[in-house]
Amino acid sequence: MGRGFLRIGVNFGRFAPEIDTKYFMSLPLSGGGVRGGGSILESENPLPMTNATLNISLLAVLALALAVSLHGLAADSFWGDEILTASFASQSPAQVIAWTAGDIHPPLYYLLAGGFTRLLAAEPGTLASDWLWRLPSVLATVLTVALAWPLTRHMAAGPHRHPAAISAGLLLSLSPVVVKYAQEARMHALFMLLAALSTALLFRALARPARLTRWLAYGLALTATIYTMYFGFLILAAHAGYLLAELIQRREWSLRSPRLAGFAAAVSVSLLLYLPWWPVLLAILRKRAAVGAIEGGVGSPLAFVPGVINTLGPVAGPVAWGFLALVVIGLIFLARRHWPRAVLAGLWLALPIGLPIFLGDPRALQFRYAFVLPLYLSVVSLAVWELAARLAAAARQVDSRARLGQFAVWALATVSLVGVLAVYAQQKPDWRDAAAYLTEKTAPGDIILIGPLWDEGRFIGYYYRGPAPLLTPAALLTNIEGRAAGLRQSGGRIWAVNRFAPAESPAFKNVIFPGVVVSEPLLAVYEAGPLTEATLNLAAQAVDAAYPWAQAAEAGGVLNPDPRTARAAALKALGDALLAAGRPAEAIGPYQTAVDIFPGWVNGYLALAEALEATGNLPGAARAYQQAVDYNLDWRGPAVDEAARLLAAEDWPAALAAYHQITGN
C-alpha cells in the first residue's frame, strides 16, 4: 500500500517544475529524508508529512471533490442554459459547429459533451440522461482539484508549498461556484480545467524550455482552452504577462531566448489551429463594437466588480472580502519571493474583471468566473500558511505554526461548506415534474401555450411526452378560427405553462411547481373571440411579470437573468400575438418599447417594421428595417447601400422592397 501511495505521489510531482524540486531537495531532512519515509523538519516546513500522509491527504481531497460534485447530481431537472446543451450538443458535429458560430461560446464543449452522451446513450429527458449530461462537468471539476496541487506547489514554492497545495485543493473542492458548475451541463467546469491545465503545462515548459514536447503540450492545451470559451484569450494574456516578467527577472533580453522562442512557437501553433474560428470571433467583436455601448454594457464597475468578488466568495459579504484580503496578502508574499508569480496571479484576476467593462458586454455574468478560482485559492492558501508562520514566530511559538495553519484552513473550509449547502438548497425550476403532470393530464386535441420569459418552450418540450402540441400565443392566434373548430371537434382544452402565476379565473386554476406554473383549464372554451382575448391577456400579463420575475430569480441565486431581455421577449411575444390577431396598430407599441429597452435587437426591429408596414406607415417601416440591417453585420454590402440611398431619397416602396430582399422578411 505504501509503495502504491508513493507512486501516486511521484506522478503528482511530475507536474511540479524542476526549479521547485531543487528548492525542495535543498531543505534539511530528518529520518532519512522523503525517500526514507521521514518528514521535513518543522523549522523548514510547518506541516511535517511523510509520503503516505501526503498522498492520503491528496486522495482524500479528490474523494471529497467527487462526493460533493456527485451529490444529488440529477435531483433537479435542467435549468438555466443547460437546456441549450441538451438541445444543440446532441446534434451532429457539423450542426453543432454551425450553431455555435452564432452563439457566444465556441464549439469544443458541445462537441465533447454531445459525443460523450451519445456514447452512453440514454433516453432524453430522463433522470439517467440528465445525470450523464452533467457527468463531464463532475469529472472536469475533480481533475481541476487535482491540478491545484502542482499549480500551488509552483506558486507557493518554498517551505509552505505542500500544506498550501493541499489547502488549495480542499478550498477549491468546497467552493460554492465550483460546485454549482460541477453540477451543470455547461462548459464552465471544462474551461476551469483547461485554464488550470494550460497554466500547469506552461510552468513545466518554462522549467525545461529546451524540451519541445512540453511546448507542444502547452500549445494544444491552450488551443482547447480558447475553443471552449472566449475568455481563453485572457488566459493567454495572463501567460504572456507572466512570461515577460520571468524574462525580465532572469535578464533574458535576447530574442533567441529558449523560453521566448518556445512560448512563441506554442502560441503560433495554437493560433494556427484556431484559424477556422477566427472569422467567427472577429464577427462577434464587430457586433460588440456596434451594439455594446447601446445595450449598456455591464453597468457600473462599482457594482460589477463587487459582484465578481462576492461570487468568488465563498459567501457574499464580509467573508468574500476577507478572501480578497488574503489574496492581496498572498500577492505581497509572492512579490517578495518571486514577483513574476504575483504578476500572473494579479493578471489572472484583473483581466477577467476589466475586459467586460472595457468591451461593454451586457452578457457578462459574475458566476461565469469560476475559472479564476484555481489560482485565486492557491494565493489564499499561501497567505494562510505564511501568516500562520509569522504569527507563530512573533509569539515565539514556532511549533504552533502547523496548528495555526490547520485551524485557519479548516475555518475557511467550514465557511465554504456553508456556501455549498446553500447551493444544494437552492430551489430550481421543476420542469421535469411539471412536464410529467402535463403528460399525465393532457389528451389528444389539447393545446399547450408556452410563455415567453426564458425558454419555457424548450424546457417543457424537452421533458413533455404527451400528445398536445406546444404553441406560442402568436401561433395559436394565427389561425384561431381553425384552432377553435379543432378544439370543439376533439373536445380539447388549452393549457398554459409560464414562469409566473397568471391571474386565476373560473376558466382555469394554477398548479404550482417550483419556478413553473401550469394553468390547467377548468372550462372548455371553443369561441374564437374569447380565446383571442384570453390569449392576449396572458401575453400582457407576461410583460408585467417580467421585471418582478427576473428580480426574484436573481435574489434566489438560481438564475441571473437580464430583466430587460425578459421584458423585451415578453413585449415581442405580445406584439406577435397582436399582429397574428390582425391588430397591427396595437402591436406597434409593444414592439417599439422592446427595441427601446433593448437596443440592437435585430428581430425586434424586423417585427416593428412589419407592424408599421401593415398599418401603412411606410417611412417608419423603412427606418425600422434600416435599424435592423445596421445591427446585423452579415447584411452589409452593396444592396444595403442601395437601400439606404432609396430611403434617403424617400422612395419608400422601393426602399421597402430592397429591405425585404436583404432580410428575407
TIRO-801489 format. One record per residue: residue in one letter; x, y, z of N, C-alpha, C in turn. Coordinates in steps of 0.1 Angstrom, whole numbers, plus 5000, padded with zeros to 4 digits. Atoms other than C-alpha are relative to their C-alpha. Layout:
N
AXYZXYZXYZ ...
***
This chain:
665
M500849885000500050005000500950125000 G499149885000502850245009500750034987 R499449975013504550194976499050054990 G501049955009501350254958499850155002 F500149864997500950584975501250084995 L498849945005504550664967500050034985 R500149985015503950604930499150114996 I500949895002500950834931500750135002 G499349874996503051104948501050044989 V499049975011505751074921499350054988 N500749955012503151114894499550145002 F500449864998501751424910501250094999 G498849925000505351554914500550034986 R499549975014505951534877499450134994 F500549875005503751834872500750125006 A499349894994505852044895501350044993 P498949965007508552244878501349975007 E498850054994512152134883500750105010 I499449904991513252464899499549995014 D500650024986510852394928500649875006 T499450134995512252034931501450035006 K498749974995515752174935499950075014 Y500149924987514552414962499649905011 F500550094990512752134980501149905004 M498950104996515751894979501150075007 S498949934993517952164993499650025015 L500449984987515852175025500649895009 P499550104991517251995056498949895002 L500950114998515651655061500449925012 S499750084989515351425090499449864998 G500650135002514551055094500349944987 G499750065013516350965062499450084988 G500649925011514551235042498749944994 V501250045006511551195020500149854994 R499850135005512950885003499949895011 G500050104990513250715036498750005008 G501349994993509750805047500050095012 G499949914989510951075071499150124997 S500849885001509551425075500950124998 I499249875001510751775067500050065013 L499949944987512051955097499050115002 E501049904997509452175114500650144998 S499349875002512052455112499950054986 E500149965014511552445074498649984995 N501450025005508052315069499049995012 P500949994989505152405092499149885001 L500850114999503352085084500849874996 P499250115004505651775085499149894994 M500850115006504451495062500949904995 T499450115008505551155051499449994987 N500750015013504851055016498649945001 A501350064999502050835027498950105005 T500949904995500451115047499650104989 L500249905010500851355018499049944989 N500950065010499251104993498649975005 I501350024995496451015016499250135001 S500749874999495651385021499550044986 L500449975014495651434983498849924995 L501150095004493451134977498750045007 A501249964992491051255005499450124994 V500549885006490751594989499349974986 L500750045012489951434955498749925002 A501250084997487451194970498950105005 L501049904996485751494987499550084988 A500449935012485651684954499049924992 L500950095008484051384937498749985007 A501250014992481551334965499150125000 V500749885000480551694967499450034986 S500549985014480151714929498949914996 L501150105004478051394926498850015008 H501149994991475751474955498850064993 G501249955006472251504941500150054985 L499749955014473551534905498850024991 A501149995009470351464888498750035007 A501249974992467951574916499150114993 D500749895007467051884896499949984985 S500150005015465751904861501050104994 F499249895006467752114836499450135003 W500449874997467652474844501150104994 G499149905006469352794831500449964985 D499650035014471352744799500349854997 E499850155002471652364804499149954988 I500950045010468752334780500650024986 L499449985013470852474752501049894997 T499150115002473452204758499249874996 A500750125004470851924756499350024987 S500649985013469152084726500950004988 F499149985011472152154705501249915000 A498850095000475051934716499749864996 S500450145005473051624707500050004985 Q500050005015473151734670501349954995 S498850045007475751624645501150105002 P498949904999479251784648499850124991 A500149895010478551984616498950105005 Q501149914995475252124631500550085012 V499549934988476952204664500950124996 I499049895004479752404647499250114993 A500849905007477152584625499350095010 W500849934990475052674655500950095009 T499149924991477952784678500650124993 A499549895007479153014650499150135003 G500949894997476153234660499850025015 D500249994985476453174698501150085006 I499049924993478553344724501149915006 H499050094996480653034731500549914988 P499450095011483052824708499449865002 P500750135001482152464699500649895008 L499450124995484552244718499249935011 Y500850074990482452174749498849934995 Y501250065006479352104729500449874992 L499650115007481251864707500449885009 L499650114990482751674737498849955007 A501250054992479551664757499149924992 G500950085008477451554728500649874996 G499450135003479951284719499949905012 F500050084988480151164755498649945002 T501350054997476351144759499549914989 R500450105011475850974725500649865003 L499350134998478450714735499349925011 L500750064989476550644768498550034998 A501449965005473050654751499049985012 A501150004990470150734774498850084994 E501149935005466650844766499950145005 P500049864996466451224766498950035009 G501149954991464551394794499849915012 T500150094989465151114819501050045011 L499049984990467051114852501449954995 A498750055005469750904836500650094990 S499449905010470151144807500550125006 D499549884994470351444829501349985008 W498850034992472951274851501249994990 L498950015010475051184820500550134994 W499649875005474951534806500950075009 R499249934990476351664838501349935005 L498850084995478951394845501350064994 P498749945005481651554822500450125009 S499749894992481451864844500649965014 V499550064988481951654875501549964998 L498650055003485051484860501050124998 A499149885002486451824849500350065013 T499849934987486051964884501049925008 V499150084992487751674901501550014994 L498749995006490651694876500650145003 T499549874997490952064883500550015015 V499650014986491151994921501449935000 A498750075000493951754913501150104995 L499049905005495752034893500350115010 A499749904990495552264923501349965007 W498850054994498452054937501250064993 P498849945007501052134910500050154998 L500149865001499752484905500550075012 T499749944988500052574941501549985004 R498650034997503452404945500950094993 H499249905007504752634919499850145005 M500349864996503052954930500650025014 A499549984986504052894967501349935002 A498850064998507452754961500850045012 G499449964987509152744995499549905010 P500350094989508652585029498549975002 H501450024998504852625027499349944989 R500750045012504152474994499249885001 H500850124999502952135004498750025008 P501349984994500352235030499250104992 A500849905008499352535008499349934988 A500550075011498852294979498849925004 I501150084995496652064999498850095004 S501049914996494752355013499250064988 A500649945012494152504979499049904994 G500950105005492652174967498849985008 L501150014991490452154997499050114998 L500849895002489152504993499350004987 L500550015013488652454956498849904999 S501050115000486652134962498750055007 L501149964992484352324986499650154996 S500549875004483952644966498650004994 P501450015005480252714960499850014985 V500249985014480652844925500649894992 V499450125006482852544916499049895000 V501050114999480252304929498850034991 K501149975009477552494910500249964986 Y499750035014479252444877500549854999 A499850145001480352094886498749924998 Q501350075002476652004886499250064989 E500749945011475752194855500649954987 A499650045013475852074819500350124991 R499549885007477752374807501549994999 M498550005003481352454796500950065011 H499249924990482452644827501049915008 A499150094993483952344846501149954990 L499050045010485752224814501050124998 F499149895002487152574809500950035012 M499249994988488352594845501149905000 L499050115001490152264840501150044989 L499149975011491752374807500950125003 A499249884996492852714821501149955010 A499050054991494552534850501049914994 L499050095007496052264828501050074992 S499149935009497452504803501150085008 T499049934991499052704832501049915006 A499050104994500552394848501049964989 L499150045011501952294814501050114996 L499149885003503352644809501250005011 F498950004990505252614842501049894997 R499050115004506752274831500850044988 A499249965012507752414797501050115004 L499049894996509452724813501149945008 A498950064992511352494837501049934991 R499150065009512852304808499750054986 P500549945013512452534778500649934987 A499450075012514652314755499249884996 R500850125003512052034756498850044991 L501149955009509852094726498749935002 T501250074997507351834736499250075011 R500849934989506452034767499350134994 W500649885006505852344745498849964991 L501150055008503652134722498849975008 A501150034991501652004751499350135005 Y500649874996501152364763499250064989 G500749945011500152484728498749934998 L501250075002497552204725499050035011 A501049974989496052274759499550144999 L500449875002495952644751498950014989 T500950015011494152564718498649955006 A501250054995491552364737499350105009 T500549894991491152654762499250104992 I500649895007490352914736498849954991 Y501150055007488052674717498849965010 T501150034991485952624749499350135004 M500749874996485352994760501050114994 Y499249895005486453324745500950065011 F499149964989487853404780501449944999 G498750065001490653174770501150104995 F499049915005492353464753500550095012 L499549944988492553624788501149925007 I499050104994494453314800501350024992 L498849985008496853364771500750135004 A499449874996497353734780500749995014 A499350024987498053634816501349934999 H498850085002500553374805501150094993 A499049915007502253634782500650105010 G499549904990502453884811501049935010 Y499250074991503953614833501449974993 L498750035008506553514806500950135000 L499349885001507553874802500750035013 A499449974986508053914840501249905003 E498950094998510153594841501250044992 L498849965008512353714812500750125006 I499449884993512854044830500849965012 Q499350044988513753874862501349924997 R498850085004516153634845501050084992 R499249925009517553914824500349934987 E499950075013516953714793499550104989 W500449895009516954014769500149954985 S499850045014517853814737498749954994 L501250065007515153734712500249854997 R499750145002516853394709499849925013 S500350074987515853314745499249884998 P500850125002514652954746498650005005 R501349994994511753044768499150094991 L500749925009510653324745499749934987 A500250085012511153104714499049895002 G501050114998509252814729498650055002 F501349944998506353034740499450044987 A500449955013506153194706499649894991 A500450115008506152864689498749935004 A501250074994503452714712498850094996 V501149915003501253024707499750004985 S500250015014501753014670499249884996 V500750125003500652654668498550015004 S501349994995497652734689499150104991 L500849915009496553034668499849954986 L500250075014497152834636498849905001 L501150094999494852564649498750075002 Y501249924998492352834657499550074987 L500249935013492452954621498549994995 P501450015005488952814612499050095007 W501049934992487353004640500250165001 W499749865000488953344635498950094994 P501149915006486153484612498850015010 V501149994990483553394639500450105011 L499649914989485553564666500050154996 L499949865005486153874645498650064998 A501349965002482453894637499350045013 I500549984987481553874674500550145005 L499449884995483954154682499550124992 R500649895007482554374654498650035005 K501349984995479054314667500050075014 R499949944987480154404702500350154999 A499649865002481754724689498850084995 A501249935005478454804671499050035010 V501249984992475954754698500450005015 G499650014986477954714731499650135008 A500349874993477655084741498550035000 I501449975001474055104730499349915010 E500750094991473054804751500450025015 G499849964986474554954782501249935007 G498950074994477454714790499749945013 V500250074987477954554824499450095011 G500449914990476754864842501150075007 S499049934993478655054868501149905005 P499050084995482054904876499949985015 L500150014986481354984912499049895005 A500950114997478554724911500549874994 F499650125007480154474887501249945008 V498850064993483554434905499649945013 P500350074987482054364940499249884997 G500750135003479754114923500949894997 V499050115003482753924910500749955013 I499350044988484453934944499049925009 N501050074992481253814961499849864994 T500250135007480953534935501249915004 L498850084997484553414942500049965014 G500450034986483353414978500949935009 P501150095003482653154991498650055005 V501349944995479953365009500150154998 A500049865003478953704998500150085013 G499949914988479753995021501450005006 P498750004994482554015046500949884998 V499150125003483753665040500750014987 A499449995013484253725003501150115000 W499049905000486154045010501249965009 G498950064993488153855036500949924992 F499250085010489253615009500850094991 L499349915009490153904987501250065008 A498949944992492254055016501149895001 L499050105000494053715018500749994987 V499350005013494753734981501050114999 V499149895000496254074985501249975008 I498850034992498453955013500849894993 G499250105007499453644993500750064989 L499349945011500353864964501250085005 I498849944994502654064986501149905004 F499050104997504353754998500649944987 L499550055012504653624963501050104993 A499249895006506053964951501450005007 R498750004993508753944978500949884997 R499250135002509753584970500349984985 H499850025014509253564932498950084993 W501049915005507453864917499349974987 P500750045012506653714883498749925003 R501250074997504253484900498950095005 A501049904996502553774916499450074988 V500549955012502253924882498949914994 L500950095006500553614869498750005008 A501350014992498053594898499350134999 G500749875001497253964896499350014986 L500750005013496553944858498949904999 W501150115000494553624864498750065005 L501249954995492153824884499550134993 A500349875005492354174869499449994986 L500450005014491954084832498549964998 P501450045002488553894835499150115006 I500949904995487154174856500050124991 G499949885008488454454834499449994986 L500450015015487654324799498550024998 P501449975003483854314801499650155002 I500349864999483854664814500550084989 F499449935012486154774786499249984988 L500750035012484154604759498550045001 G501449974998480754704774499149884997 D500750125003479554344772498849985010 P501250014990475954334788499849865004 R500350144996476053954790501049945010 A499050054990479053934814499349975013 L500650054988477953734844501149965010 Q499050034990479953714876500249855003 F500050144997479053344881500949924990 R499250065009481053264850501550015003 Y498649974997484253354867500649895009 A499550114993484753014883501549964996 F498650045005487952964862501150085007 V499049934993489653224883500549935012 L499750054987489553014914501249915002 P498850084997492352764910501250085004 L498849914995495053044912499550095011 Y500549914989492853264934500249935013 L499950074987492653004961501449955003 S498650034997496252904957500750115007 V499549884993497153254967499550025014 V500750004987494653244995500849905010 S499450104992496252925008501450045004 L498749954997499753065005500050115011 A500149894989498753375026499749945013 V500450064987497153155053501349945006 W498950064994500352955058501150095003 E499049904997502653245056499650085012 L500549934989500553435081500249925013 A499950094989500453135104501549995005 A498650014997504253105103500550135007 R499649884995504753475110499450035014 L500649984987502253485139500749915010 A499350094990503953185155501350055003 A498649954997507353345151499950125009 A500249884992506053675166499749965015 A500450054986504653475196501149915006 R498950094996507953275198499549865003 Q500650144999505852955194500149944986 V499850055013507452815163499349864998 D500750135002505952465169498550014998 S501549985002502452615167499650044986 R500349965014502752705130499049914993 A500950105007501152385118498650015006 R501449994994498252415143499350134996 L500649885004497652775134499549994985 G500450015014497652705097498949904998 Q501150105001495452395101498750065004 F501249944995492952585122499450104990 A500549905010492752875096499449934988 V500550075012492352635067498649945003 W501350064996489552445085498950105002 A501049894998487852765094499550054986 L500449965014487852875057499249894993 A500750115006486752525046498649995006 T501450014994483852535071499150104994 V500849905006482652865058499749974985 S500350045014482952735022499049895000 L501050114999480952425032498650065002 V501349944998478152655044499550064987 G500449955014478152815009499649894991 V500450125008478052474993498649955004 L501350054996475052375014498950104995 A501049915006473352695002499849974986 V500250045014473952584966499149884999 Y500950115001472352254973498550045004 A501449974995469352424990499350094990 Q500749915010468652654960498949924993 Q501150075006465252574946500050044985 K499949985015465552534908498649974994 P501250035007462652534883499849854998 D500250145001461052194883499349964987 W500650025013460452144846499749854999 R500250145002460651764849498649965006 D501350034994457651734873498950074993 A501149925007455652004855499749934987 A500250075013456151814822499349875003 A500650134997455251484839498550025003 Y501449974997451951644852499350024987 L500749975013451151774817499949874992 T500050125007452051434802498849915005 E501150084994449551264826498650064997 K501349945001446751514822499550044986 T500449955013446751634786499549884992 A500650105009444751454759500250044986 P500049965014444851444721499050104997 G500949885003443351764708500350125009 D499749894991444651974737501150084994 I498949915004447052264732500650065012 I499349944989449752394755500650134995 L499449875003450552764754501350025008 I498849984993454152844763500450155002 G499749864997455353164779501350054994 P498949945007457953404766501250045008 L499049934992460153494795501449944999 W498750065000463053244794500049854996 D499950145005462952934772499049905006 E501050094995459752794786499749884991 G500350105010459052614754501149894999 R498950095001462552454752499949905012 F499950094988462352314788498849905000 I501250095000458752174786500149914988 G499850095012459452044751501049895002 Y499050104997462451854764499549895008 Y500450104990460651674792498649954997 Y501450035002457051664779499949884990 R500150125008455951324765498549984995 G501450015003452251394759499750034985 P500449995014450251434727499750154995 A500449865003449451814729501250074993 P499049915006451352054706500350125009 L499649884993453252344722500050114991 L500149895009452352674707500250135008 T499949874995453253034713498650074999 P501249935002450353284717499850044986 A500249965014451053414682499749884991 A500450125008450953064667498649965002 L501450034998447653004683499150094993 L500949905006446153324671500150024985 T499949995014447453294636498949944992 N501250065006444553064627499049965011 I500850034988442353104657498649944997 E501350065004439153014638500149854998 G499750145002440652684627500349935013 R499750074987442052614661498849985009 A501250014992438752684678499149884995 A500850105006436952454654500649865003 G499350124997439552184660499849965015 L500350034985439152214698498649955002 R501450044998435452184695499849864995 Q500250145006435651874673500649905009 S499350104992438151694696499750015014 G500349984986436851824729501350045007 G498749964994440351964735499950125009 R500049884991441352224760501450074998 I498849925001444052494762500750015014 W499249994988446752464789501050124998 A498949905001449552724796501149975010 V498850024991453052704811500750135000 N499349874998454753014825500949995012 R499149994988457453114849499350095011 F500749924991454953344866498549945002 A501350054998451453274880499050104995 P501049915006448753424858498850025010 A501249984991445653574875499049894997 E500950115002443253284880498650064997 S501449975003439653284868499249875001 P500850135000436753034867500349914989 A499750095012438152904834501249915003 F498850094998441452764849500550025014 K499349994987443452704880501549994998 N498650015001447152734886500549885008 V499350114993449152424895501550045001 I498749934998452352554911501149895002 F498750084997455752374908501150115002 P499049904998458952534919500550074987 G499549935012459752804893499149984988 V500850035012457052674869498550005004 V501550004997453252734868499349954988 V500850065011450952514848498550055003 S501449964999447552674842499149904993 E500850115004445052394840498650054997 P501349965003441752454822498949935007 L501150064993438552404841498850004992 L501149995009436152504814500549994985 A499750015014436252424777499450124992 V500449885008436152744755500349974985 Y499850035014435552704718499750124991 E500349885008434653054706501350084998 A498749935004437453244687500250135008 G499849874994436753574703500549995014 P499550024986437053474740501449945000 L498750065001440053264731501150104997 T499149905004441753554714500350105012 E499849904989441153794744500849935011 A499350074989442353534769501449984997 T498650025004445453464749500850145001 L499449875000446253834745500250055015 N499949964986445653894782501149935007 L498950084994448053614792501350064995 A498749945005450753774769500350135007 A499849874993450154114785500549985014 Q499550034986450553964820501549965000 A498550035000453953824810500850124999 V499349875000455054174802500250065014 D500049954987454054294836500849925010 A499350094991455653994853501549994998 A498650035003459054014836501050065010 Y499049944991460854254859499949945014 P500050074987459554104892500549864999 W499450145001460353754879501550015000 A498649995001463853854870500750045013 Q499449964987464454024903499949885010 A500150114991463153724922500949894997 A499150105005465153484901501550035005 E498749964996468353674908500249995015 A499950014986467653704945500149865005 G499950144996467153324947501349944996 G498750055003470653284932500049894990 V500050115010469553024906500350064986 L499849935013469353254876500550145002 N499749865000470853594869499650064987 P500549955013468653704840500050154999 D500149855003468854044824498550034999 P501449965000465454194832499550064987 R500349945012465554394801499749904989 T500250105010465954084780498749935002 A501250074997463053914798498850084996 R501149915004460754214793499950024985 A500049995015461854264757499449884993 A500550125005461053904750498549995001 A501450004997457653934766499250114991 L500649895008456854264747499949954985 K500050055014457854104714498949894998 A501050105000455653804722498650065000 L501349935000452754034729499750074986 G500249945013453354224697499749904989 D500250105010453553904677498549955001 A501350044999450253794692499050104995 L500949905005448554124684500150004984 L499850005015449954104648499249884995 A500750125004448653744645498550015001 A501549984998445253854657499550114991 G500549905010445054114629499950145006 R500049874993445754414652501450075000 P498649955000449054554639500250145006 A499849874994448354914651500349985015 E499850034986448254774687501449945002 A498750074998451454574681501250105000 I498949905001453554884673500650045014 G499649954987453655004709500949905007 P499150104994455054674724501349984992 Y498850025007457554634696500950125002 Q499249884999458754994699500750005014 T499550014986459154954737501149905001 A499050114999461054634732501450054995 V498749955005463754794710500550125007 D499549884992463855104732500849955013 I499450054988464754894763501249914997 F498950095004467054654744500450044986 P499549965013468654844715500949904994 G499150095007470554654689499349864997 W500750135002467854374687499549994986 V500350015014467654284651498649954998 N501350065001464554064654498950105005 G501049914995462754334674499850114989 Y500249905011463354594646499349944988 L500850065011462154354620498649985003 A501450014996458954294639499350134999 L500549865000458454664643499850054986 A500149965014459054724606498749934994 E501150075006456454454597498750075005 A501249944995453854614620499750144994 L500249875006454454964607499649994986 E500450025014454254844571498649964999 A501450055000450954664579499050115002 T500949894997449454994591500250114990 G499849905011450655184560501150115003 N499049904996453455374578501349964993 L498850055008456055314550501350075005 P498749944995458655574562500549945013 G499650064988458655434597500449854998 A499650145002458855074584501450004993 A498750005007461755164561501150035010 R499049964990463655324590500249895010 A499850114991463055024613500849894993 Y499250105007464354794586501550054999 Q498649955000467455024583500749975013 Q499450034987468054984621500449855001 A499750144999467854604618501249974992 V498950025009470254604589501350055006 D498849944994472654834607500649915011 Y499550084989472954584636500349854996 N499650135005473354274615501150014990 L498849985008476854274601500049914988 D500150095011476053984578499350064988 W500749945011473854204557500750124994 R499349895005476454464550500449974985 G499650025014477254524513499350104991 P500649905010476154704481498550015001 A501450004999472554604485499550095011 V500349924988472454774519500250154996 D499749875004474055084504498950064991 E501049965009471455094477498750035007 A501349984993468555054501500150135008 A499949874993469955344522499950124991 R500149895010470155554491498550034997 L501549995003466455484483499350065012 L500649944988465555564519500350155001 A499649864999467455894518499250084989 A500849935011465555974485498549995003 E501450014995462255894504499249924989 D500750095009461355634477499649885009 W500450104990459555434504499749864994 P500350145005458155144483501349934995 A498850075005461455084465501049975012 A499250034989463355104498499549885008 L500550124994461054854514500249884992 A499850115008461354624485501549955001 A498650034999465154644488500349935014 Y499850064987465054574526499349865001 H500650135000462654284520501049904994 Q499050095007465254134496501249975009 I498850024992468054184521499749915012 T500350074988466354054552499249874998 G500850115002464153794536498750005009 N501149984990461353934559498750024992 
***
